[in-house]
Amino acid sequence: MNQPLVEPMRAFGTTIFAEMSALALTTASINLGQGFPDSDGPPEILDAAVEAIRSGFNQYPPGSGQPTLRHAIAGHQNRFYGVQYDADTEVLVTAGATEAIASALLALTGPGDEVVMFEPYYDSYAACVALSGAQRKVVTLRPTEAGWRYDPEQLERAFTGRTRVVLLNTPHNPTGKVFDRSELEQIAQLARRHDAVVVTDEVYEHLVFDGMHVPMSTLPGMRDRTITISSAGKTFSVTGWKIGWVCAAAPYLNAVRTVKQFLTYVNGGPFQPAVAFGLGLPDEVYAEVREGLRAQRDLLCGGLQRLGFDVITPQATYFATVRLDAGGLEFCQKLPRERRVVAIPSSVFYDSHEGDRLVRFAFCKRPDVLVEALGRLEGVGR
Ligand SMILES: *Cc1c(COP(=O)(O)O)cnc(C)c1O
């Protein structure tokens, strides 16, 4: 039989996450591969979803999302960042950040266009750029004494007359980097010079342990050139709910919505009012999720260091990276059978070979699970 898959997608077989999660099951391993928490989010938000199911939020919500949620998202952007969006024309609810990213790339780019993005990158980015027919131009983040950094000249060279979009993820998965203001200013300046749009994935906006999240939309002149994407999954530890959103100036929001309506149309009816309720909760609720994760980060990173690993401690997110002396892929293939722990070789997040010796561990797991995993890794460090 002929290869049924279209050419641009052939490089995207099964994801490493499916492969490693299957291996976790057959070897009874602790899965520190995929980034999902193993405990539920704030109980009052869970109760709000139950309540919504019982009170009739079970049919298609409006195409742009429940009005209460759109207002809550607009309120959230204003409350935390002082950026104002019109809830009716500048906010769109999506099936997770994943659909928002896909819709934005499909809406804005096509054959002949280029997307500037950083490696290592979240796996859906390359696939969505390929689906749109555009080409990716990748700039490398490297671990340095001063944290993960890119070469400003490499970034400058990545922009061409064909650049349509800069796809930025901050706080960044898998490095845990939080882009600082001067880096954002350089990106913004290049975007303006080349008349490109910045699509920012900010799903870890509330999971910053060191430093401060600066949304691209808050930089001078950038609100109307930025498509801001986020999601409830990471903020409230409800990754299975798949409620995400887009905030952008009306012409861009319209473009994204035009594509989005033919992907899922709508999703998550009863979860939408629950997320609206969650977004309005006091700062302490956000802080509780963050501080729980900070403790888990410190537990895993401290433990790995004691085992002799060269750990790059993240400023944010769910993930820590270790630097090995040998290949990360071989290490991760052996680990489940030999130690019953699953981790992800960071090479899967790179186009180049820069990540070949890096391995990503997720720490969004209960402390007892992390302690058990560390026990199983005894003697592996070096
Ligand atoms: C988890 C994650 C997403 C996906 O978010 P959903 O709301 O679950 O679709 C998007 N981007 C990054 C960087 C992530 O880590």
The ligand as a Gaussian input file, in Angstrom:
#p B3LYP/6-31G(d) Opt

LIG

0 1
 C        1.249000      21.430000      28.327000
 C        1.661000      22.417000      27.274000
 C        0.760000      22.850000      26.305000
 C       -0.602000      22.224000      26.131000
 O       -1.573000      22.855000      26.834000
 P       -3.081000      22.266000      26.784000
 O       -3.860000      23.369000      27.389000
 O       -3.098000      21.003000      27.543000
 O       -3.408000      22.050000      25.341000
 C        1.156000      23.838000      25.422000
 N        2.395000      24.361000      25.476000
 C        3.301000      23.946000      26.373000
 C        4.655000      24.559000      26.378000
 C        2.971000      22.943000      27.296000
 O        3.890000      22.499000      28.159000

